[in-house]
Amino acid sequence: MDESRAIRMAAWAGVAAVVLLVGGVALGYLVGVDDPTMSDADILARLNNDARQAAAGIAPPMVAAGVAALLWFATGLRRVLDRLSGGDPLAHAIVPAAALFGGLTITGVSLDLGSAFAAWSTEFTADPNTVRALGMAGQVLALTGLIGCGILVAVTTRITRQAAALPTWATWTSYAVAVLCLSGFWSGGIASATFALWLLGAATALLRTPHPAPPVPPPAPAPTAPAQGAPPSDTPAPGAERSEGRG
């Protein structure tokens, strides 16, 4: 696979990451408890609802697939940043930053939905206070994972700005997104929404980035033909046999 096609596929993986992550988090929200003021009756009703339990079964795989797509996008983005910066070591932080976000997000979603999975068993008796604690722990972990998004955005913005590949308004907008993500624990859903929009914009820019054409190998030299009228190399010249006989 040539490099330009690989980068285009990584860009589409970024679009898929947004769809899968948003869908997985939305399904998890149907059954998770992220509001500690929710009444005990409402918490138990959410856990024992069959449709919400089914949503809890779909959400984690969708989030995991979204994280995998985000890592794919991050590898393509890093390749482009390496080319723009001439090999700046800062570009190596792109993939670990995406992995930090993905790991904490999956852990947070799992904690939030753990009680719903346990509710499938008839031997489990849900404790609303425990459900509240697990839900809040999951929310804290997932929001803390936005730090990885902030690093990803900040590194990308710095390298593209130094390469004069980003206009001024886009630079300041991206830095604002990075600040929101770094403070994602307090900004709540605003940071998540702005990062999703930034990711869509970055994937679009990656699709429109011109890629260098693969090098064309030089043509093989044509075999040289013997000069017209010259005898073949393996044919003795006229008179050679006579000279050998005289010797």
ABEGO torsion letter per residue (X at the ends): XBAAAAAAAAAAAAAAAAAAAAAAAAAAAAABBABAABBAAAAAAAAABAAAAAAAAAAAAAAAAAAAAAAAAAAAAAAAAAAAAGGBAAAAAAAAAAAAAAAAAAAAAAAAAAAAAAAABAABBBBAAAAAAAAAAAAAAAAAAAAAAAAAAAAAAAAAAAAGABBAAAAAAAAAAAAAAAAAAAAEAAAAAAAAAAAAAAAAAAAABBBBBBBBBBBBBBBBBBBBGBBBAABBBBGAAAAAAAX
